[in-house]
Amino acid sequence: TAIAVPVPVHTLEVTPESAELQLIVSPTVQLDVVLKDADGNVLTDRDVEYDSSDEDVATVDENGLVTAVGEGDATITATSGGESDDAAITVQRAPVHTVAVEPTSFALVVGGDPSTQQLTVTLRDEAGNELTGRDVSFSVDPMGVVTVTDDGLVTAVAAGDATITVTSEGVEGEATVSVTDASGSDGDVYEPNNSSETAADLGTINEARPLLIQANFHDPDTDQDDWYWIEAQQGTQTQCNPVSDMEDFRFRVSLTGIPVESDYDLYLYADNNPNSPLEESRLGSNLPDAVSRDLAGDCGASDRFGFWVRVQHYEGPATTDLYTLSMTFERP
């Protein structure tokens, strides 16, 4: 009586040896197994068993199809005839491909209706699948027109236009907002003074509300500078004690609405005698920028900080239209 004995498996090779899968976008990979005898001949019609080291990360069926389940690493082992080989599987989240913001544009009214707007942010991967559980941040340019909470609630602060940028994993989406004042004013208009000794006094700003002013360049024909004097005041001065000084604050000034192909210098000085600037920045109409100064808390200091703001035309046409200075006094 003759009994056929299968040629024993001598080697088992799994390909690919490793794979990176992404949830939703590329959730599967097919493993191939090649069996050989001692002479290197390929063996067919042999049973192969598959096993996953962590089925919460990746599962595998009887045909070697691996499916991503959750983030992490797993090892898939193929076994036949006492021989085995592994494939390393890494499962990652699908990266954010687009950030959609709704509404994309809207209007608010300071002290009127509506004064707030809830933004809806939708994140999608490259295949268009919606993503959840991702970090999202909000920023506003210029500052002082609206505020935005961490969950996307926009609140009107002062008349003006602003762009809200929503960022997730380095990908951005935008919405624009136009804010008017319930009184019908688009902001207080000041006639700036070109003398540092009698500069326009714009009063006091505190951290509770930014200051937004509009003015035209004082003398475009002679390029005399515009000077402003402003006092920044803490709303509540921290009581001095051995372990608690006044809180640190930041004074920030931005300039918008300057002419195309024009450059301006924006200077920030401290105290009543502007000799040397604390900070300065050259601004172009296509390069929005701001000047800011951090203020260290000091038990011996007043809760008021005085600043000179100087607007100097550098080159290109000087504006006869209104430009906008936005000033904020905030915690860094």
BANU-788364 format. One record per residue (C-alpha): y negated, z, x negated; chain; residue number from 1; residue in one letter. Coordinates in steps of 0.25 Angstrom, whole numbers, plus 5000, padded with zeros to 4 digits. Each point is the difference from the previous one (the first is absolute). Layout:
<nodes>
((Y,Z,X),A,NUM,a)
...
</nodes>
This chain:
<nodes>
((5000,5000,5000),A,1,t)
((4986,4996,4994),A,2,a)
((4988,5008,5003),A,3,i)
((4986,4994,4998),A,4,a)
((4991,5010,4992),A,5,v)
((4985,4998,5000),A,6,p)
((4994,4998,4987),A,7,v)
((4992,5013,4997),A,8,p)
((4985,5000,5000),A,9,v)
((4995,5001,4986),A,10,h)
((4985,4999,5002),A,11,t)
((4990,5001,5012),A,12,l)
((4986,4996,4998),A,13,e)
((4989,5002,5011),A,14,v)
((4988,4991,5001),A,15,t)
((4988,5002,5000),A,16,p)
((5002,5013,4991),A,17,e)
((4987,5005,5007),A,18,s)
((4990,4997,5011),A,19,a)
((4987,5005,5005),A,20,e)
((4999,4999,5015),A,21,l)
((4988,5003,5009),A,22,q)
((5001,5006,5014),A,23,l)
((4997,4990,5011),A,24,i)
((4996,4988,4991),A,25,v)
((5013,4998,4992),A,26,s)
((5010,5011,5005),A,27,p)
((5013,4993,4996),A,28,t)
((5007,4995,4987),A,29,v)
((5014,4993,5000),A,30,q)
((5009,5005,4988),A,31,l)
((5010,4991,4994),A,32,d)
((5013,5005,4994),A,33,v)
((5008,4992,4989),A,34,v)
((5014,5005,4997),A,35,l)
((5008,4995,4988),A,36,k)
((5014,5003,4994),A,37,d)
((5002,5003,4985),A,38,a)
((5000,4986,4996),A,39,d)
((4986,4998,5007),A,40,g)
((5005,4992,5012),A,41,n)
((4992,5002,5012),A,42,v)
((5008,5007,5011),A,43,l)
((4998,4997,5015),A,44,t)
((5005,5006,5013),A,45,d)
((4999,5015,4995),A,46,r)
((4995,5011,5008),A,47,d)
((4986,5006,4996),A,48,v)
((4995,5013,5004),A,49,e)
((4985,5004,5000),A,50,y)
((4994,5014,5000),A,51,d)
((4985,5004,4999),A,52,s)
((4996,5013,4993),A,53,s)
((4989,5003,5010),A,54,d)
((5001,4994,5014),A,55,e)
((4986,5005,5003),A,56,d)
((4994,4990,4990),A,57,v)
((5010,4988,5001),A,58,a)
((5013,4997,5008),A,59,t)
((5010,4989,4996),A,60,v)
((5010,4993,5010),A,61,d)
((5014,4995,4997),A,62,e)
((4995,4987,4995),A,63,n)
((4990,5006,4990),A,64,g)
((4987,4998,5008),A,65,l)
((4991,5011,4996),A,66,v)
((4989,5005,5010),A,67,t)
((4988,5008,4996),A,68,a)
((4998,5013,5009),A,69,v)
((4990,5009,4993),A,70,g)
((4992,5001,4987),A,71,e)
((5008,5004,4988),A,72,g)
((5011,4996,4990),A,73,d)
((5015,4998,5003),A,74,a)
((5012,4995,4993),A,75,t)
((5010,4990,5007),A,76,i)
((5014,5001,4994),A,77,t)
((5010,4988,5002),A,78,a)
((5015,5004,4998),A,79,t)
((5012,4991,5000),A,80,s)
((5014,5002,4993),A,81,g)
((4995,5013,4993),A,82,g)
((4988,4993,4994),A,83,e)
((4986,5002,5004),A,84,s)
((4985,4996,4997),A,85,d)
((4987,5005,5004),A,86,d)
((4987,4994,5005),A,87,a)
((4987,5008,4999),A,88,a)
((4991,4999,5013),A,89,i)
((4986,5004,5001),A,90,t)
((4993,5000,5013),A,91,v)
((4985,5000,5001),A,92,q)
((4990,5000,5011),A,93,r)
((4994,4986,5004),A,94,a)
((4986,5000,4994),A,95,p)
((4988,4998,5009),A,96,v)
((4996,4986,5001),A,97,h)
((4989,5000,5010),A,98,t)
((4990,5010,5006),A,99,v)
((4995,4997,5014),A,100,a)
((4988,5008,5005),A,101,v)
((4996,5000,5015),A,102,e)
((4990,4998,5005),A,103,p)
((4995,4991,4988),A,104,t)
((4985,5002,5004),A,105,s)
((4993,5009,5010),A,106,f)
((4987,5007,5003),A,107,a)
((4996,5014,5001),A,108,l)
((4988,5008,5004),A,109,v)
((4995,5013,4994),A,110,v)
((4998,5010,5011),A,111,g)
((5004,4990,5010),A,112,g)
((5013,4993,5006),A,113,d)
((5009,4997,4993),A,114,p)
((4997,5009,4988),A,115,s)
((5015,4999,4995),A,116,t)
((5011,4990,4999),A,117,q)
((5015,5002,4997),A,118,q)
((5005,4990,4990),A,119,l)
((5015,4995,5001),A,120,t)
((5006,4997,4987),A,121,v)
((5013,4991,4999),A,122,t)
((5008,4998,4987),A,123,l)
((5010,4989,4999),A,124,r)
((5010,4995,4989),A,125,d)
((5001,4986,4995),A,126,e)
((5009,4996,5011),A,127,a)
((4990,5005,5011),A,128,g)
((5008,5013,5003),A,129,n)
((4991,5012,5003),A,130,e)
((5001,5012,4990),A,131,l)
((4998,5014,5003),A,132,t)
((4999,5013,4992),A,133,g)
((4990,4994,4990),A,134,r)
((4988,5007,4994),A,135,d)
((4987,4994,5005),A,136,v)
((4985,5002,4995),A,137,s)
((4987,4997,5006),A,138,f)
((4986,4997,4992),A,139,s)
((4987,4996,5005),A,140,v)
((4989,4991,4994),A,141,d)
((4989,5003,5000),A,142,p)
((5002,5015,5002),A,143,m)
((4991,5007,5010),A,144,g)
((5002,4990,5012),A,145,v)
((5013,5006,5006),A,146,v)
((5010,5010,4996),A,147,t)
((5015,4998,5001),A,148,v)
((5011,5010,5001),A,149,t)
((5014,5000,4994),A,150,d)
((5006,4995,5013),A,151,d)
((4989,4989,5002),A,152,g)
((4990,5005,5009),A,153,l)
((4987,4994,4997),A,154,v)
((4987,5008,5004),A,155,t)
((4986,4994,5000),A,156,a)
((4990,5007,4991),A,157,v)
((4988,4991,4997),A,158,a)
((4995,4986,5004),A,159,a)
((5005,4989,4991),A,160,g)
((5012,4991,4997),A,161,d)
((5012,5005,4993),A,162,a)
((5014,4995,4995),A,163,t)
((5012,5009,5002),A,164,i)
((5011,4997,4990),A,165,t)
((5014,5005,5003),A,166,v)
((5010,5000,4988),A,167,t)
((5015,5002,4999),A,168,s)
((5008,4998,4988),A,169,e)
((4989,4992,4994),A,170,g)
((4999,4990,5012),A,171,v)
((4987,5000,5007),A,172,e)
((4995,4997,5014),A,173,g)
((4986,5001,5006),A,174,e)
((4991,5003,5012),A,175,a)
((4985,4998,5002),A,176,t)
((4991,5009,5008),A,177,v)
((4986,4999,5005),A,178,s)
((4993,5013,5003),A,179,v)
((4987,5001,5008),A,180,t)
((4992,5013,5004),A,181,d)
((4999,5004,5014),A,182,a)
((4985,5001,4999),A,183,s)
((5000,4985,4997),A,184,g)
((4996,5001,4986),A,185,s)
((5008,4993,4989),A,186,d)
((4995,5011,4990),A,187,g)
((4987,5006,4995),A,188,d)
((4991,4990,4993),A,189,v)
((4992,5005,4989),A,190,y)
((4989,4995,4991),A,191,e)
((5004,5004,4986),A,192,p)
((4990,5004,4990),A,193,n)
((4999,4994,4986),A,194,n)
((4994,5012,4993),A,195,s)
((5010,5010,4995),A,196,s)
((4989,5011,5003),A,197,e)
((4999,4997,5015),A,198,t)
((5014,4994,5003),A,199,a)
((5004,5000,5014),A,200,a)
((5005,5013,5005),A,201,d)
((5013,4998,5008),A,202,l)
((5003,5015,5003),A,203,g)
((5013,5006,4999),A,204,t)
((5015,4996,5001),A,205,i)
((5012,5009,5001),A,206,n)
((5015,4998,5000),A,207,e)
((5000,5000,5015),A,208,a)
((4993,4987,5002),A,209,r)
((4996,4988,4990),A,210,p)
((4987,4994,4999),A,211,l)
((4998,4985,5003),A,212,l)
((4986,4994,4997),A,213,i)
((4995,4986,5001),A,214,q)
((4988,4994,4992),A,215,a)
((4995,4987,4994),A,216,n)
((4997,4999,4985),A,217,f)
((4986,5006,4999),A,218,h)
((4993,4988,4993),A,219,d)
((5009,4988,4997),A,220,p)
((4989,4992,4993),A,221,d)
((4997,5011,4989),A,222,t)
((5014,5006,5000),A,223,d)
((4995,5014,5001),A,224,q)
((5011,5010,5001),A,225,d)
((5004,5007,5013),A,226,d)
((5001,5015,4998),A,227,w)
((5006,5011,5010),A,228,y)
((5001,5015,4999),A,229,w)
((5011,5007,5007),A,230,i)
((5005,5014,5001),A,231,e)
((5015,5002,5002),A,232,a)
((5004,5014,5006),A,233,q)
((5013,5007,5002),A,234,q)
((5002,5003,5015),A,235,g)
((5005,5014,4996),A,236,t)
((4998,5006,4987),A,237,q)
((5013,5007,4994),A,238,t)
((4998,5015,4998),A,239,q)
((5000,5002,4985),A,240,c)
((5010,5010,4995),A,241,n)
((5008,5001,4987),A,242,p)
((5011,4990,5004),A,243,v)
((4992,4991,5009),A,244,s)
((4988,4991,4997),A,245,d)
((4993,4990,5008),A,246,m)
((5009,4988,5004),A,247,e)
((4999,4987,4992),A,248,d)
((4994,4989,5007),A,249,f)
((4997,4985,4997),A,250,r)
((4987,4992,5003),A,251,f)
((5002,4986,5002),A,252,r)
((4991,4988,5003),A,253,v)
((5003,4986,5003),A,254,s)
((4991,4988,5002),A,255,l)
((5004,4988,5010),A,256,t)
((4993,4989,5006),A,257,g)
((4994,4994,4987),A,258,i)
((4997,4985,4999),A,259,p)
((5010,4990,4995),A,260,v)
((5000,4997,4985),A,261,e)
((4991,5012,4998),A,262,s)
((5003,5012,4991),A,263,d)
((4994,5014,5001),A,264,y)
((5001,5013,4992),A,265,d)
((5003,5012,5008),A,266,l)
((4996,5013,4992),A,267,y)
((5003,5015,5004),A,268,l)
((4991,5011,4993),A,269,y)
((5000,5015,5002),A,270,a)
((4989,5010,5002),A,271,d)
((4985,4997,5002),A,272,n)
((4997,4993,4987),A,273,n)
((5008,4987,4999),A,274,p)
((5000,4997,4985),A,275,n)
((5015,4996,4997),A,276,s)
((5010,4995,5011),A,277,p)
((5012,5008,5003),A,278,l)
((5008,4988,5004),A,279,e)
((4996,4985,5001),A,280,e)
((5007,4988,5005),A,281,s)
((4996,4985,5001),A,282,r)
((5003,4994,5014),A,283,l)
((5002,4986,5004),A,284,g)
((5000,4995,5014),A,285,s)
((5015,4996,4998),A,286,n)
((5004,5013,4993),A,287,l)
((4998,5012,5009),A,288,p)
((4999,5012,4992),A,289,d)
((4995,5015,5000),A,290,a)
((4994,5010,4991),A,291,v)
((5006,5014,5002),A,292,s)
((4998,5014,4993),A,293,r)
((5010,5012,5000),A,294,d)
((4993,5013,5001),A,295,l)
((5007,5012,4994),A,296,a)
((4999,5013,5008),A,297,g)
((4991,5011,4994),A,298,d)
((4998,5014,5005),A,299,c)
((4986,5000,4994),A,300,g)
((4996,4987,5007),A,301,a)
((4993,4997,5013),A,302,s)
((5008,4993,5011),A,303,d)
((4990,4989,4999),A,304,r)
((5000,4989,4990),A,305,f)
((4988,4990,4998),A,306,g)
((5002,4985,4997),A,307,f)
((4992,4988,4997),A,308,w)
((5006,4987,5004),A,309,v)
((4993,4988,4994),A,310,r)
((5003,4985,5004),A,311,v)
((4996,4990,4990),A,312,q)
((5000,4985,5001),A,313,h)
((5007,4994,4988),A,314,y)
((5001,4985,5002),A,315,e)
((5001,4990,5012),A,316,g)
((4991,5000,5012),A,317,p)
((4995,5013,5005),A,318,a)
((5003,5004,5014),A,319,t)
((4989,5000,5011),A,320,t)
((5011,5003,5010),A,321,d)
((5005,5014,5002),A,322,l)
((5010,5005,4990),A,323,y)
((5008,5013,5003),A,324,t)
((5002,5013,4992),A,325,l)
((5012,5008,5004),A,326,s)
((5000,5015,4994),A,327,m)
((5011,5010,5002),A,328,t)
((5001,5014,4995),A,329,f)
((5015,5003,5000),A,330,e)
((5011,5008,4994),A,331,r)
((5007,4992,4989),A,332,p)
</nodes>
